[in-house]
Amino acid sequence: MTELVHVGHAEAVSTATRWWRDAVIYQVYVRSFADGNGDGIGDLLGVRSRLRYLADLGVDAIWLNPFYTSPMADFGYDVADYRDVDPIFGSLADAKALIDDAHAHDLRIIVDVVPNHTSDQHVWFQQALAAGPGSPERERYIFREGKGAGGELPPNDWESVFGGPAWTRLPDGYWYLHLFAPEQPDLNWENPEVHAEFESILRFWLDLGVDGFRIDVSHGMVKAEGLPDVGHAGQVKMIGTEVVPFFDQDGVHEIHRAWRRLLDSYPGERIGVAEAWVPSLDRLANYVRPDELHQAFNFHFLTTPWDAAAFRTVIDESLASAGSVGAPATWVLSNHDVKRHVTRYGHGELGLRRARAAALLTLGLPGSAYVYQGEELGLPEVLDLPEEYLRDPQRLRNPEDGRDGCRVPIPWADVQPHFGFSLPGIEESWLPMPVSWGPLSVESQLRDPASTLHLYRQALRIRRERDFSDDATLTWLDSPEGTLAFRRGDGLAVTVNLTGEPVELPAPGRLLLSSAEPLGPGAGSGTVRLAPDSAAWWEC
């Protein structure tokens, strides 16, 4: 029996040719991508030097993590000046040159914008501290008096995502809200000045030529009226089963509608992408309604365990929820905030096999896909970084949640100590790289036709040659337990064996690409034996 999944409505047909609907977007964590000036830290010059690599890989766009002026309390997500580049990463002229060079390589540029909070070194916050309670300057942020006889208790029971109270008390007795680190005070989006400032910031970068924005904590700008208590103890998580008073409030959608109108006023299909950790895919669909943002990260797919039934469920629900509002589904396996999926899927040889199979599953689904830098090399999480290098503020507050291991620099060449990440003569990169990474380097994998890098390049070439559409008609095919098999509306079939044993199933057509070579024909006519933890693409 086959099951046909129809998704979308008439609006989707007229927008199917828009670049972002089926784009493959490559995430560059600038600090760790390539060092162009020899200080051991990645920068914009380094990104420019590797644009040919990204074009040859076959991606459509690059998303850059924040490179703005920042004290780096949260590695750039604490922004002190949204209209300038931190000297660590270069200059505003470097940013403009990168945008122009990327366009010359037929690559679009998406930049981060951080609207939930600023740095405590931002001029607005410094003015708020100097102006004192009740001032217009303080109305740009969320200041409150404390509870208790002397105001010695926080205004409510909210906890920071990084651990500990979400409030810090000032010497004048007032408290300010920070859903993340104390160095990241939350803005007050009930203040019209905040709206006007961010519209100006977006225009600044759009005028410079960027093609869109990834909106950090896009679900967090609006807080529930009265700032009520959460009402339960425990560490706040970015994704859960309920709406809390500081995340996913309905008021955020008015902000996104205003930003969509701004984006639509510029030529060239400029886009907005929501980082929204929300309780359900139905809630996520609210962020990509026709008058809101263009895409939203699918963290429900990212957090799915290595299980065929679980993947089928999240795929069906993702296509249905996005299609209900005429939006493309998005698929993502890793990013700068989570452990790399090679490690999550089992680490070592097992984790790599599964990661290669997951790549073909992900890139074979209708919609847009995101690739985190190094994913195409099969990089694992680095679990044994020396203690003196670990500076992630999330880890400092909760050792189990450290993100340093997924941010280790990219190995470009076979030579130690930093495998071509920085200039010759530089002894080390800002995070040390495992001595075993030589075979994982770009240089090594380009020489090996069976490498993970070649698998990604082949998959992305096939997507382009076939003019992959986000045709959201997906037909599930019969397959044994522990496997997935589906056919797209454009004649591509995908089979995935998520078990640890060889599996025999019908061959849907002519083999195009596989993460591990099939083990040969099956016992029956027209069948094939798939290797354990592998995936294949078929022309049908």
NUBALO-286917 format. One line per 10 residues: number of its first residue (from 1); their letters; for each residue x, y, z of C-alpha. Coordinates in pm, whole numbers. Layout:
NUM> a> X/Y/Z; ...
This chain:
1> mtelvhvgha> 0/0/0; 119/351/-71; 16/662/114; -6/991/-73; 57/1303/131; -83/1619/-27; 43/1940/125; -16/2306/47; -276/2511/-138; -306/2725/-445
11> eavstatrww> -80/2999/-308; 211/2755/-298; 190/2696/-673; 251/3060/-763; 549/3085/-528; 719/2754/-603; 991/2916/-814; 1106/3152/-540; 1468/3077/-453; 1417/3033/-81
21> rdaviyqvyv> 1150/2766/-112; 1397/2491/-202; 1731/2656/-118; 2019/2479/53; 2156/2731/302; 2502/2686/454; 2560/2812/806; 2896/2983/862; 3001/3025/1225; 3246/3302/1141
31> rsfadgngdg> 3487/3250/1434; 3549/2892/1324; 3525/2891/944; 3852/3042/816; 4108/3284/959; 4215/3540/702; 4440/3765/911; 4640/3515/1115; 4517/3577/1469; 4371/3228/1515
41> igdllgvrsr> 4009/3349/1495; 3790/3319/1186; 3687/3643/1017; 3510/3791/716; 3828/3790/509; 3855/3417/575; 3496/3363/459; 3569/3557/139; 3870/3335/73; 3650/3023/81
51> lryladlgvd> 3356/3137/-133; 3474/2923/-426; 3459/2618/-198; 3099/2696/-107; 3001/2761/-467; 3159/2432/-573; 2982/2254/-287; 2656/2360/-451; 2474/2559/-183; 2248/2852/-267
61> aiwlnpfyts> 2306/3087/24; 2526/3149/327; 2395/3234/671; 2653/3419/881; 2641/3417/1261; 2680/3763/1422; 2993/3959/1335; 2881/4289/1488; 3067/4491/1750; 3043/4292/2072
71> pmadfgydva> 3222/4228/2404; 3177/3856/2314; 3012/3754/2640; 2806/3518/2420; 3038/3517/2118; 2857/3793/1930; 2498/3733/2038; 2550/4021/2279; 2552/4306/2026; 2694/4647/2122
81> dyrdvdpifg> 2658/4806/1775; 2428/4656/1511; 2565/4875/1232; 2934/4793/1255; 3172/4496/1242; 3376/4388/1542; 3750/4435/1476; 3799/4065/1549; 3609/3992/1228; 3720/4285/1014
91> sladakalid> 3550/4605/906; 3230/4726/748; 3422/4746/420; 3505/4375/459; 3135/4298/508; 3043/4488/192; 3319/4314/-5; 3201/3975/120; 2842/4046/14; 2954/4159/-330
101> dahahdlrii> 3191/3866/-379; 2925/3618/-269; 2683/3760/-524; 2951/3727/-791; 2967/3355/-699; 2585/3330/-727; 2558/3293/-350; 2312/3489/-137; 2400/3626/207; 2177/3598/514
111> vdvvpnhtsd> 2291/3769/834; 2186/3725/1194; 1983/3992/1369; 1944/3975/1747; 1626/4163/1850; 1541/4005/2187; 1834/4161/2372; 2144/4375/2333; 2482/4373/2502; 2503/4544/2838
121> qhvwfqqala> 2770/4756/2666; 2523/4887/2406; 2489/5264/2428; 2118/5231/2509; 2181/5015/2814; 2462/5235/2935; 2230/5534/2903; 1962/5344/3095; 2202/5272/3381; 2308/5636/3398
131> agpgsperer> 1957/5781/3372; 1811/5590/3663; 1465/5456/3755; 1161/5592/3572; 1362/5750/3290; 1274/5719/2918; 1610/5548/2868; 1510/5265/3099; 1184/5218/2911; 1384/5066/2625
141> yifregkgag> 1456/4764/2848; 1260/4570/3110; 1333/4708/3457; 1121/4622/3759; 1121/4662/4135; 1183/4344/4328; 961/4152/4565; 1004/4120/4941; 1009/4384/5210; 1315/4553/5065
151> gelppndwes> 1280/4446/4703; 1554/4190/4759; 1376/3914/4563; 1350/3897/4181; 1028/4037/4030; 913/3688/3928; 1034/3326/3908; 1164/3332/3552; 1489/3148/3490; 1755/3219/3231
161> vfggpawtrl> 1799/2975/2944; 2164/2965/3052; 2068/2875/3409; 1996/3075/3723; 1755/3367/3769; 1657/3572/3464; 1696/3892/3669; 1997/4089/3791; 1974/4359/4059; 2142/4696/4021
171> pdgywylhlf> 2289/4906/4303; 1982/5134/4289; 1765/4836/4388; 1594/4780/4052; 1618/4454/3859; 1658/4408/3482; 1545/4107/3280; 1783/3886/3080; 1647/3560/2943; 2005/3465/2859
181> apeqpdlnwe> 2330/3589/3020; 2330/3892/3254; 2536/4067/2986; 2234/4036/2751; 1952/4260/2885; 1614/4205/2718; 1467/4489/2513; 1118/4621/2580; 922/4569/2258; 627/4763/2398
191> npevhaefes> 839/5075/2337; 797/5230/1988; 1162/5339/1994; 1267/4974/1983; 1051/4906/1677; 1187/5210/1496; 1548/5125/1580; 1528/4773/1441; 1351/4885/1127; 1646/5120/1076
201> ilrfwldlgv> 1895/4839/1144; 1728/4609/890; 1727/4884/629; 2097/4949/692; 2192/4591/602; 1938/4557/322; 2080/4871/165; 2426/4714/197; 2298/4423/-12; 2215/4133/222
211> dgfridvshg> 1949/3891/102; 1781/3828/433; 1796/3782/808; 1800/3490/1044; 1609/3625/1345; 1759/3509/1674; 1506/3413/1943; 1226/3529/1713; 977/3381/1958; 1102/3581/2257
221> mvkaeglpdv> 1064/3955/2202; 716/3989/2354; 646/3891/2714; 309/3814/2871; 132/4115/3018; 221/4164/3382; 521/3928/3361; 343/3646/3550; 529/3365/3723; 594/3048/3526
231> ghagqvkmig> 461/2856/3823; 693/2557/3818; 1052/2497/3914; 1332/2371/3695; 1566/2482/3421; 1396/2665/3135; 1432/2481/2805; 1421/2631/2457; 1165/2379/2340; 896/2214/2544
241> tevvpffdqd> 534/2117/2566; 379/2446/2672; 386/2816/2603; 565/3005/2880; 510/3375/2961; 828/3487/2787; 833/3272/2472; 597/3231/2176; 357/3504/2278; 109/3604/2008
251> gvheihrawr> 242/3959/2003; 564/3857/1827; 367/3804/1507; 287/4173/1467; 662/4240/1469; 721/3976/1203; 440/4112/987; 597/4457/997; 934/4310/904; 780/4112/617
261> rlldsypger> 635/4432/474; 980/4587/495; 1147/4288/328; 887/4286/51; 960/4652/-22; 1308/4555/-145; 1377/4379/-477; 1520/4030/-509; 1313/3820/-267; 1483/3922/59
271> igvaeawvps> 1381/3677/332; 1330/3640/705; 1405/3312/886; 1269/3246/1234; 1470/3080/1506; 1162/2980/1703; 1177/2707/1965; 804/2645/2009; 602/2360/2158; 453/2222/1836
281> ldrlanyvrp> 482/2231/1460; 137/2388/1446; 266/2678/1655; 573/2698/1430; 349/2740/1124; 225/3068/1270; 568/3221/1200; 552/3144/827; 201/3253/740; 186/3435/405
291> delhqafnfh> 224/3778/563; 495/3680/812; 840/3525/772; 952/3305/484; 1104/3015/678; 1135/2879/1031; 1393/2632/1155; 1248/2286/1208; 1400/2192/1543; 1146/1912/1581
301> flttpwdaaa> 1322/1737/1292; 1666/1811/1439; 1574/1653/1774; 1421/1338/1623; 1598/1019/1738; 1741/765/1494; 1414/579/1447; 1217/522/1128; 871/567/1281; 977/887/1457
311> frtvidesla> 1121/1033/1136; 811/946/936; 589/1115/1194; 791/1437/1206; 818/1450/826; 441/1411/784; 366/1667/1053; 625/1912/917; 490/1899/563; 132/1927/682
321> sagsvgapat> 188/2220/917; 404/2423/676; 179/2338/383; -130/2452/572; -3/2811/541; 157/2771/197; 514/2772/331; 801/2536/250; 915/2291/514; 1272/2328/635
331> wvlsnhdvkr> 1509/2055/744; 1813/2089/970; 2037/1834/1143; 2288/2048/1334; 2381/2407/1418; 2609/2609/1645; 2388/2548/1952; 2360/2167/1955; 2592/1868/1952; 2688/1762/1601
341> hvtryghgel> 2465/1485/1470; 2754/1247/1397; 2795/1229/1775; 2424/1238/1857; 2367/943/1624; 2624/725/1797; 2970/879/1738; 3255/699/1562; 3191/483/1257; 2826/423/1352
351> glrraraaal> 2755/791/1394; 2918/874/1061; 2721/603/875; 2399/737/1017; 2495/1098/948; 2563/1018/581; 2226/845/555; 2055/1136/730; 2211/1375/476; 2042/1196/186
361> ltlglpgsay> 1716/1175/376; 1728/1548/457; 1838/1668/115; 1578/1444/-51; 1280/1596/128; 1064/1867/-31; 1154/2215/89; 1465/2398/206; 1762/2243/386; 2030/2389/614
371> vyqgeelglp> 2387/2258/635; 2601/2353/934; 2967/2411/848; 3168/2090/873; 2858/1874/844; 2964/1804/485; 3295/1672/624; 3131/1440/874; 3286/1625/1168; 3199/1487/1512
381> evldlpeeyl> 3149/1683/1830; 3482/1747/2007; 3422/1611/2356; 3765/1646/2514; 3856/2013/2479; 4097/2133/2748; 3923/2309/3034; 4109/2636/2982; 3951/2679/2636; 3589/2635/2745
391> rdpqrlrnpe> 3429/2981/2754; 3071/2920/2642; 2848/3112/2888; 2586/2840/2865; 2839/2579/2981; 2967/2801/3262; 2619/2796/3410; 2528/2439/3312; 2825/2208/3233; 2602/1959/3050
401> dgrdgcrvpi> 2494/2216/2790; 2828/2345/2663; 2840/2434/2294; 3218/2465/2244; 3253/2117/2095; 3042/2196/1787; 3230/2522/1726; 3582/2385/1676; 3734/2531/1356; 3709/2369/1015
411> pwadvqphfg> 4006/2159/893; 4100/2271/543; 4435/2097/485; 4631/1799/616; 4894/2000/803; 4898/2049/1178; 4854/2224/1416; 4542/2391/1278; 4493/2208/948; 4498/2518/729
421> fslpgieesw> 4236/2707/928; 4480/2995/987; 4793/3130/820; 5127/2944/829; 5324/3024/1144; 5019/3054/1370; 5055/2792/1641; 4693/2742/1741; 4336/2839/1667; 4097/2990/1921
431> lpmpvswgpl> 3970/2639/1995; 4222/2356/1948; 4157/2098/1678; 4196/1722/1734; 4522/1583/1598; 4319/1308/1429; 4135/1548/1197; 4376/1536/903; 4176/1268/716; 3861/1476/773
441> svesqlrdpa> 4007/1789/614; 3870/1935/292; 4202/1862/119; 4194/1494/218; 3829/1443/131; 3861/1604/-210; 4106/1325/-295; 3867/1052/-183; 3566/990/-411; 3394/796/-130
451> stlhlyrqal> 3426/1081/123; 3140/1255/296; 3234/1579/118; 3190/1410/-221; 2857/1265/-105; 2729/1616/-28; 2867/1759/-351; 2700/1484/-554; 2368/1524/-373; 2367/1900/-422
461> rirrerdfsd> 2465/1861/-788; 2171/1625/-842; 1937/1873/-672; 2049/2146/-913; 2048/1930/-1224; 1697/1808/-1150; 1578/2160/-1072; 1460/2034/-734; 1127/2190/-655; 950/2211/-322
471> datltwldsp> 666/2008/-476; 508/1901/-151; 355/1579/-280; 530/1290/-112; 418/930/-157; 521/681/109; 611/341/-32; 587/2/133; 910/-91/310; 1018/-322/592
481> egtlafrrgd> 1002/-220/956; 1284/12/1052; 1310/163/704; 1165/456/512; 1083/474/142; 910/755/-42; 873/895/-391; 869/1267/-465; 635/1419/-718; 929/1495/-948
491> glavtvnltg> 1039/1133/-991; 1303/1095/-720; 1270/808/-473; 1451/788/-139; 1510/475/65; 1662/473/415; 1761/174/626; 1770/287/990; 1845/-59/1126; 2180/-214/1209
501> epvelpapgr> 2126/-503/967; 2104/-537/589; 1748/-499/462; 1592/-620/137; 1332/-401/-29; 1202/-324/-379; 1438/-116/-593; 1229/191/-689; 1427/255/-1008; 1778/341/-1127
511> lllssaeplg> 2029/408/-851; 2154/768/-852; 2344/800/-524; 2394/609/-201; 2551/683/136; 2693/328/141; 2699/98/-158; 2400/-138/-168; 2497/-493/-84; 2372/-623/-416
521> pgagsgtvrl> 2044/-756/-555; 1798/-915/-319; 1663/-1266/-334; 1350/-1156/-517; 1310/-1003/-859; 1361/-626/-864; 1480/-606/-504; 1798/-469/-352; 1978/-523/-22; 2050/-196/157
531> apdsaawwec> 2348/-177/390; 2285/-106/760; 2225/260/846; 2233/377/486; 2024/570/235; 1995/584/-143; 1843/805/-412; 1672/648/-714; 1545/772/-1051; 1193/638/-1090
